[in-house]
């Protein structure tokens, strides 16, 4: 007795073979036939453009985030150093800064010992709570630290300009 399984494999082969043979012979469709030999490879430039655009977007986003961070730090520094400690007047600090460095917050002495608008050395800068290079600090922070020093020691830290 023959079962359905006996006919399954020949029927499966026929279903696969006849349509494949028909397509290979060019029958069954009015569309033009395209073979693998006629295919053109994708151009690399077409694939690179989205990648270049993606990297440009990443660079732009990172730059924008960094600019926002710097702006936020400047706002915070302005808020933090908005009021001068010890009742020191702005005109007193302006006079000392003009005498010491010409008012330039990035000024550095010729030997590199004294730095910033008020020509702090590193020890004095750290004694009033500063960290890092005084000449790299914002002008608002330098004003604040100089006012702290002035309120503690008067004009003695600036013997010529105080």
Secondary structure by P-SEA (a helix, b strand, c coil): ccccccaaaaaaaaaacaaaaaaaaccccccccccccccccccccccaaaaaaaaaaaaaaaaaaaaaaaaaaaaaaaaaaccccccccaaaaaaaaaaacccccccccccccccccccccaaaaaaaccccccccccaaaaaaaaaaaaaacccccccccc
